[in-house]
Amino acid sequence: MPQPWISKKEKTKMRNRRRKKEKLGGREEVSTKKRKRDVDATSNEVPTSENLEPIQKDTNHDVTIPSTATNKEKGKLRKEARRKSRKEGRDENLLKFVDENGDEYIEEISKKEETGGKTESNINDESMHTNEFPPKKKKSKRVFPNINQLLAEAEVAKKVEEEEKKRKKYEDSISEEEKAKYVALDCEMVGIGAGGKQSALARVSVTDWNDNVIIDTFVQVPDRVTDFRTWVSGVRAKDIKMTNRNAMELNACRRKVGEILKNKILVGHSLKNDFAALMLDHPKSEIRDTAKYKPLMRATGKGGGKLRPRKLRDLVKEYIGLEIQKEGEAHTSVEDSQATMRLYKAVRDKWEKECAKAAAEKSGRKRRR
Protein backbone atom coordinates (compact mmCIF):
# COMPACT_ATOMS: atom_id res chain seq x y z
CA MET A 1 0.00 0.00 0.00
CA PRO A 2 1.25 3.51 -0.78
CA GLN A 3 2.29 5.53 2.26
CA PRO A 4 0.03 8.50 3.17
CA TRP A 5 1.33 11.88 2.09
CA ILE A 6 2.68 13.99 4.98
CA SER A 7 3.21 17.71 4.60
CA LYS A 8 6.46 19.44 5.49
CA LYS A 9 4.81 21.23 8.41
CA GLU A 10 3.54 17.95 9.95
CA LYS A 11 7.00 16.38 9.53
CA THR A 12 8.57 19.28 11.44
CA LYS A 13 6.00 18.88 14.25
CA MET A 14 6.71 15.14 14.48
CA ARG A 15 10.47 15.78 14.61
CA ASN A 16 10.05 18.32 17.43
CA ARG A 17 7.86 15.90 19.42
CA ARG A 18 10.49 13.15 19.05
CA ARG A 19 13.28 15.45 20.26
CA LYS A 20 11.17 16.58 23.22
CA LYS A 21 10.49 12.97 24.24
CA GLU A 22 14.22 12.12 24.03
CA LYS A 23 15.09 15.09 26.26
CA LEU A 24 12.40 14.20 28.83
CA GLY A 25 13.53 10.54 28.81
CA GLY A 26 17.07 11.61 29.69
CA ARG A 27 15.83 13.79 32.54
CA GLU A 28 13.68 10.98 33.96
CA GLU A 29 16.72 8.65 34.04
CA VAL A 30 18.78 11.29 35.87
CA SER A 31 15.97 11.94 38.37
CA THR A 32 15.54 8.20 39.12
CA LYS A 33 19.29 7.90 39.77
CA LYS A 34 19.12 10.83 42.18
CA ARG A 35 16.22 9.30 44.05
CA LYS A 36 18.09 6.03 44.65
CA ARG A 37 20.28 7.13 47.50
CA ASP A 38 22.05 5.02 50.04
CA VAL A 39 20.43 5.37 53.47
CA ASP A 40 23.75 4.80 55.25
CA ALA A 41 25.49 7.53 53.20
CA THR A 42 22.85 10.16 53.96
CA SER A 43 22.36 9.32 57.62
CA ASN A 44 25.16 11.69 58.73
CA GLU A 45 23.90 14.62 56.60
CA VAL A 46 22.05 17.58 58.13
CA PRO A 47 18.29 17.03 57.48
CA THR A 48 16.77 19.47 55.00
CA SER A 49 13.53 19.66 53.00
CA GLU A 50 15.36 18.01 50.07
CA ASN A 51 16.90 14.99 51.80
CA LEU A 52 14.13 14.42 54.39
CA GLU A 53 11.73 11.61 53.45
CA PRO A 54 8.83 10.29 55.55
CA ILE A 55 9.28 6.73 56.80
CA GLN A 56 5.98 4.92 56.39
CA LYS A 57 5.13 1.53 57.90
CA ASP A 58 2.63 -0.48 55.90
CA THR A 59 1.36 -2.52 58.88
CA ASN A 60 -0.15 0.17 61.10
CA HIS A 61 0.01 3.15 58.71
CA ASP A 62 2.44 5.06 60.96
CA VAL A 63 4.54 7.77 59.34
CA THR A 64 7.66 8.88 61.21
CA ILE A 65 8.76 12.47 60.71
CA PRO A 66 12.20 13.62 61.96
CA SER A 67 12.07 15.98 64.96
CA THR A 68 14.92 18.06 63.49
CA ALA A 69 12.69 19.18 60.58
CA THR A 70 11.14 22.64 60.59
CA ASN A 71 7.37 23.19 60.52
CA LYS A 72 7.50 23.98 56.81
CA GLU A 73 9.45 20.78 56.09
CA LYS A 74 7.06 18.74 58.25
CA GLY A 75 4.13 20.06 56.22
CA LYS A 76 5.83 19.07 52.99
CA LEU A 77 6.58 15.58 54.33
CA ARG A 78 2.93 15.09 55.38
CA LYS A 79 1.75 16.11 51.90
CA GLU A 80 4.20 13.70 50.26
CA ALA A 81 3.02 10.86 52.51
CA ARG A 82 -0.63 11.48 51.65
CA ARG A 83 0.16 11.76 47.95
CA LYS A 84 2.10 8.48 48.06
CA SER A 85 -0.73 6.64 49.82
CA ARG A 86 -3.27 7.91 47.25
CA LYS A 87 -0.99 6.77 44.44
CA GLU A 88 -0.70 3.29 45.96
CA GLY A 89 -4.50 3.10 46.35
CA ARG A 90 -4.58 3.29 50.16
CA ASP A 91 -6.80 5.43 52.37
CA GLU A 92 -4.90 8.59 53.41
CA ASN A 93 -7.20 9.10 56.42
CA LEU A 94 -5.66 6.03 58.08
CA LEU A 95 -2.19 7.61 58.15
CA LYS A 96 -0.78 8.34 61.60
CA PHE A 97 2.04 10.90 61.95
CA VAL A 98 4.49 10.23 64.79
CA ASP A 99 7.92 11.50 65.80
CA GLU A 100 11.06 9.44 66.31
CA ASN A 101 9.98 8.51 69.86
CA GLY A 102 6.62 7.25 68.61
CA ASP A 103 4.59 10.13 70.12
CA GLU A 104 1.59 11.20 68.05
CA TYR A 105 1.02 14.88 67.25
CA ILE A 106 -1.65 14.65 64.59
CA GLU A 107 -4.17 16.61 66.73
CA GLU A 108 -1.86 19.64 66.99
CA ILE A 109 -1.21 19.51 63.23
CA SER A 110 -4.91 19.27 62.33
CA LYS A 111 -5.78 22.21 64.57
CA LYS A 112 -3.13 24.37 62.93
CA GLU A 113 -4.30 23.29 59.51
CA GLU A 114 -7.92 24.12 60.38
CA THR A 115 -7.04 27.54 61.78
CA GLY A 116 -4.68 28.42 58.93
CA GLY A 117 -1.50 28.18 61.07
CA LYS A 118 -2.86 30.31 63.95
CA THR A 119 -2.51 29.29 67.60
CA GLU A 120 -5.38 29.10 70.09
CA SER A 121 -4.19 32.22 71.92
CA ASN A 122 -4.27 34.22 68.69
CA ILE A 123 -7.78 32.94 67.86
CA ASN A 124 -9.07 33.79 71.38
CA ASP A 125 -7.54 37.27 71.17
CA GLU A 126 -9.19 37.87 67.81
CA SER A 127 -12.61 36.66 69.00
CA MET A 128 -12.41 38.87 72.12
CA HIS A 129 -11.41 41.82 69.98
CA THR A 130 -14.30 41.26 67.57
CA ASN A 131 -16.86 40.85 70.38
CA GLU A 132 -15.78 43.74 72.58
CA PHE A 133 -14.60 46.24 69.98
CA PRO A 134 -16.53 45.93 66.69
CA PRO A 135 -14.98 47.85 63.77
CA LYS A 136 -16.23 51.40 63.54
CA LYS A 137 -17.62 52.70 60.30
CA LYS A 138 -15.75 55.64 58.85
CA LYS A 139 -17.86 58.73 58.67
CA SER A 140 -18.00 60.29 55.24
CA LYS A 141 -16.64 63.82 55.22
CA ARG A 142 -19.21 66.47 54.48
CA VAL A 143 -18.16 68.65 51.59
CA PHE A 144 -19.09 72.27 52.08
CA PRO A 145 -19.16 74.70 49.15
CA ASN A 146 -16.46 77.34 48.99
CA ILE A 147 -17.86 80.72 50.01
CA ASN A 148 -15.69 82.56 47.48
CA GLN A 149 -16.92 80.32 44.71
CA LEU A 150 -20.55 80.89 45.73
CA LEU A 151 -20.03 84.66 45.77
CA ALA A 152 -18.36 84.58 42.34
CA GLU A 153 -21.21 82.52 40.87
CA ALA A 154 -23.79 84.88 42.37
CA GLU A 155 -21.96 87.87 40.91
CA VAL A 156 -21.84 86.28 37.45
CA ALA A 157 -25.54 85.42 37.63
CA LYS A 158 -26.32 89.01 38.63
CA LYS A 159 -24.34 90.41 35.69
CA VAL A 160 -26.09 88.04 33.25
CA GLU A 161 -29.46 89.10 34.63
CA GLU A 162 -28.60 92.81 34.29
CA GLU A 163 -27.35 92.31 30.74
CA GLU A 164 -30.51 90.38 29.86
CA LYS A 165 -32.64 93.28 31.13
CA LYS A 166 -30.61 95.80 29.10
CA ARG A 167 -30.85 93.59 26.01
CA LYS A 168 -34.59 93.23 26.39
CA LYS A 169 -35.00 96.98 26.82
CA TYR A 170 -32.88 97.58 23.73
CA GLU A 171 -34.83 95.03 21.68
CA ASP A 172 -38.11 96.65 22.67
CA SER A 173 -36.83 99.95 21.29
CA ILE A 174 -36.33 98.36 17.82
CA SER A 175 -39.32 98.59 15.51
CA GLU A 176 -40.98 95.53 13.99
CA GLU A 177 -40.06 96.74 10.49
CA GLU A 178 -36.38 96.78 11.47
CA LYS A 179 -36.60 93.31 13.05
CA ALA A 180 -38.19 91.90 9.89
CA LYS A 181 -35.00 92.74 7.93
CA TYR A 182 -32.93 90.15 9.80
CA VAL A 183 -32.71 86.40 9.18
CA ALA A 184 -30.25 83.77 10.42
CA LEU A 185 -28.90 80.93 8.28
CA ASP A 186 -27.20 77.65 9.13
CA CYS A 187 -26.48 74.59 6.98
CA GLU A 188 -25.39 71.02 7.65
CA MET A 189 -23.09 69.26 5.18
CA VAL A 190 -22.06 65.69 4.36
CA GLY A 191 -18.81 64.46 2.80
CA ILE A 192 -18.52 63.32 -0.81
CA GLY A 193 -15.59 62.24 -2.94
CA ALA A 194 -12.41 60.50 -1.79
CA GLY A 195 -12.30 60.37 2.01
CA GLY A 196 -15.42 62.55 2.29
CA LYS A 197 -13.33 65.74 2.30
CA GLN A 198 -15.55 67.61 -0.15
CA SER A 199 -18.74 69.04 1.41
CA ALA A 200 -22.24 68.77 -0.04
CA LEU A 201 -25.42 70.46 1.22
CA ALA A 202 -27.65 68.13 3.29
CA ARG A 203 -29.83 70.42 5.44
CA VAL A 204 -30.80 74.11 5.45
CA SER A 205 -32.41 76.13 8.27
CA VAL A 206 -33.44 79.80 8.20
CA THR A 207 -34.93 81.56 11.26
CA ASP A 208 -36.11 85.14 11.89
CA TRP A 209 -35.45 87.69 14.65
CA ASN A 210 -37.91 86.01 17.07
CA ASP A 211 -36.48 82.47 16.54
CA ASN A 212 -39.38 81.44 14.28
CA VAL A 213 -38.41 78.84 11.65
CA ILE A 214 -38.87 80.15 8.10
CA ILE A 215 -37.50 77.02 6.40
CA ASP A 216 -35.95 73.79 7.70
CA THR A 217 -35.48 71.01 5.18
CA PHE A 218 -33.19 68.18 4.21
CA VAL A 219 -31.68 68.33 0.73
CA GLN A 220 -31.29 65.43 -1.68
CA VAL A 221 -27.63 64.72 -2.47
CA PRO A 222 -27.23 63.52 -6.08
CA ASP A 223 -23.59 62.40 -5.55
CA ARG A 224 -22.43 59.33 -3.63
CA VAL A 225 -21.96 60.22 0.05
CA THR A 226 -18.73 58.83 1.52
CA ASP A 227 -19.04 60.43 4.98
CA PHE A 228 -22.42 61.34 6.51
CA ARG A 229 -20.75 63.08 9.51
CA THR A 230 -23.78 62.04 11.58
CA TRP A 231 -21.97 62.64 14.89
CA VAL A 232 -21.71 66.34 13.93
CA SER A 233 -24.43 67.00 11.34
CA GLY A 234 -27.12 64.64 12.66
CA VAL A 235 -27.85 63.67 9.03
CA ARG A 236 -28.65 60.01 8.28
CA ALA A 237 -28.69 58.17 4.97
CA LYS A 238 -32.50 57.96 4.81
CA ASP A 239 -32.83 61.76 5.30
CA ILE A 240 -31.11 62.70 2.02
CA LYS A 241 -32.05 59.79 -0.26
CA MET A 242 -33.27 60.70 -3.72
CA THR A 243 -36.43 58.70 -2.98
CA ASN A 244 -37.21 60.76 0.15
CA ARG A 245 -40.10 63.10 -0.74
CA ASN A 246 -39.59 65.22 2.39
CA ALA A 247 -36.10 66.20 1.18
CA MET A 248 -35.94 69.05 -1.36
CA GLU A 249 -34.15 68.85 -4.67
CA LEU A 250 -30.87 70.85 -4.62
CA ASN A 251 -31.77 73.48 -7.24
CA ALA A 252 -35.28 73.97 -5.82
CA CYS A 253 -33.75 74.49 -2.35
CA ARG A 254 -31.25 77.05 -3.71
CA ARG A 255 -34.02 79.05 -5.37
CA LYS A 256 -36.17 78.97 -2.21
CA VAL A 257 -33.33 80.13 0.05
CA GLY A 258 -32.31 82.82 -2.46
CA GLU A 259 -35.86 84.26 -2.39
CA ILE A 260 -35.85 84.33 1.44
CA LEU A 261 -32.46 86.07 1.67
CA LYS A 262 -33.31 88.74 -0.91
CA ASN A 263 -33.12 92.26 0.60
CA LYS A 264 -32.41 90.81 4.06
CA ILE A 265 -29.56 91.32 6.51
CA LEU A 266 -28.10 87.83 6.91
CA VAL A 267 -26.77 86.67 10.28
CA GLY A 268 -24.65 83.52 10.60
CA HIS A 269 -21.44 81.92 11.82
CA SER A 270 -18.76 81.10 9.19
CA LEU A 271 -21.16 81.91 6.36
CA LYS A 272 -18.41 81.26 3.84
CA ASN A 273 -19.01 77.49 4.21
CA ASP A 274 -22.79 77.87 3.93
CA PHE A 275 -22.50 79.98 0.75
CA ALA A 276 -20.14 77.39 -0.79
CA ALA A 277 -22.62 74.57 -0.09
CA LEU A 278 -25.59 76.59 -1.36
CA MET A 279 -23.59 77.97 -4.30
CA LEU A 280 -25.04 81.41 -3.51
CA ASP A 281 -23.70 84.88 -2.73
CA HIS A 282 -24.95 87.86 -0.73
CA PRO A 283 -24.02 91.58 -0.62
CA LYS A 284 -21.14 92.17 1.80
CA SER A 285 -22.87 95.17 3.46
CA GLU A 286 -25.83 92.94 4.39
CA ILE A 287 -23.80 90.15 6.00
CA ARG A 288 -23.30 89.86 9.79
CA ASP A 289 -20.86 86.98 10.27
CA THR A 290 -20.17 86.39 13.99
CA ALA A 291 -17.00 84.42 13.10
CA LYS A 292 -15.45 87.51 11.44
CA TYR A 293 -16.54 90.24 13.86
CA LYS A 294 -13.30 91.34 15.57
CA PRO A 295 -14.63 91.77 19.14
CA LEU A 296 -15.83 88.15 18.98
CA MET A 297 -12.50 86.80 17.68
CA ARG A 298 -9.44 85.74 19.68
CA ALA A 299 -5.85 86.86 19.20
CA THR A 300 -3.21 84.13 18.80
CA GLY A 301 0.16 84.47 20.49
CA LYS A 302 1.32 86.15 23.70
CA GLY A 303 1.55 89.65 22.29
CA GLY A 304 -1.71 89.51 20.31
CA GLY A 305 -1.04 88.50 16.74
CA LYS A 306 -3.47 87.35 14.08
CA LEU A 307 -7.15 87.20 15.00
CA ARG A 308 -8.80 83.78 14.76
CA PRO A 309 -12.53 82.92 14.79
CA ARG A 310 -13.93 81.25 17.90
CA LYS A 311 -16.40 78.39 18.15
CA LEU A 312 -20.07 79.33 18.17
CA ARG A 313 -20.60 77.12 21.23
CA ASP A 314 -18.05 79.09 23.30
CA LEU A 315 -19.30 82.50 22.17
CA VAL A 316 -22.94 81.71 22.95
CA LYS A 317 -22.07 80.38 26.40
CA GLU A 318 -19.94 83.43 27.24
CA TYR A 319 -22.24 86.18 25.96
CA ILE A 320 -25.77 84.86 26.54
CA GLY A 321 -25.23 81.90 28.90
CA LEU A 322 -26.72 79.38 26.47
CA GLU A 323 -25.36 75.83 26.02
CA ILE A 324 -25.48 74.32 22.52
CA GLN A 325 -23.64 71.54 20.66
CA LYS A 326 -23.20 69.43 23.80
CA GLU A 327 -20.65 66.63 23.71
CA GLY A 328 -22.06 63.39 22.38
CA GLU A 329 -24.98 65.17 20.71
CA ALA A 330 -25.27 66.01 17.01
CA HIS A 331 -25.57 69.62 15.86
CA THR A 332 -28.98 71.00 14.89
CA SER A 333 -29.03 73.66 12.20
CA VAL A 334 -32.22 75.25 13.65
CA GLU A 335 -30.66 75.54 17.12
CA ASP A 336 -27.41 76.94 15.69
CA SER A 337 -29.19 79.60 13.59
CA GLN A 338 -31.31 80.70 16.57
CA ALA A 339 -28.23 80.86 18.81
CA THR A 340 -26.36 82.93 16.19
CA MET A 341 -29.24 85.45 16.05
CA ARG A 342 -29.26 85.77 19.86
CA LEU A 343 -25.50 86.29 19.87
CA TYR A 344 -25.88 89.01 17.26
CA LYS A 345 -28.55 90.73 19.35
CA ALA A 346 -26.12 90.85 22.32
CA VAL A 347 -23.57 92.89 20.32
CA ARG A 348 -25.87 94.51 17.74
CA ASP A 349 -25.78 98.07 19.08
CA LYS A 350 -22.00 98.41 18.86
CA TRP A 351 -21.79 96.38 15.62
CA GLU A 352 -24.34 98.48 13.75
CA LYS A 353 -22.64 101.71 14.84
CA GLU A 354 -19.35 100.42 13.45
CA CYS A 355 -21.09 99.40 10.21
CA ALA A 356 -22.69 102.86 9.89
CA LYS A 357 -19.33 104.55 10.51
CA ALA A 358 -17.58 102.34 7.92
CA ALA A 359 -20.34 103.07 5.37
CA ALA A 360 -20.02 106.85 5.98
CA GLU A 361 -16.23 106.71 5.53
CA LYS A 362 -16.65 104.74 2.32
CA SER A 363 -19.16 107.20 0.87
CA GLY A 364 -16.87 110.14 1.86
CA ARG A 365 -13.99 108.55 -0.08
CA LYS A 366 -16.20 108.19 -3.14
CA ARG A 367 -17.19 111.89 -3.00
CA ARG A 368 -13.55 112.99 -2.80
CA ARG A 369 -12.81 111.04 -5.94
Secondary structure, DSSP 4 states (H G I P E B T S, - for coil): -PPPP--HHHHHHHHHHHHHHHHHHHHHHHHHHHH---HHHHTTSPP-TTT---EE-TTT-EEE--TTS-HHHHHHHHHHHHHHHHHTT--GGG-EEE-TT--B-HHHHHHHHHTTS--HHHHHHHHHHHHHSPPPPPPPPPPPPPHHHHHHHHHHHHHHHHHHHHHHHHHHHS-HHHHTTEEEEEEEEEEESGGG-EEEEEEEEEEETTS-EEEEEEB---SPEEE--HHHH---GGGS-TT-TTSBPHHHHHHHHHHHHTT-EEEESSHHHHHHHHT----GGGEEETTT-GGGSEE-STT--SEEPPPHHHHHHHHH----S-TTS---HHHHHHHHHHHHHHHHHHHHHHHHHHHHHHHHHHHH-
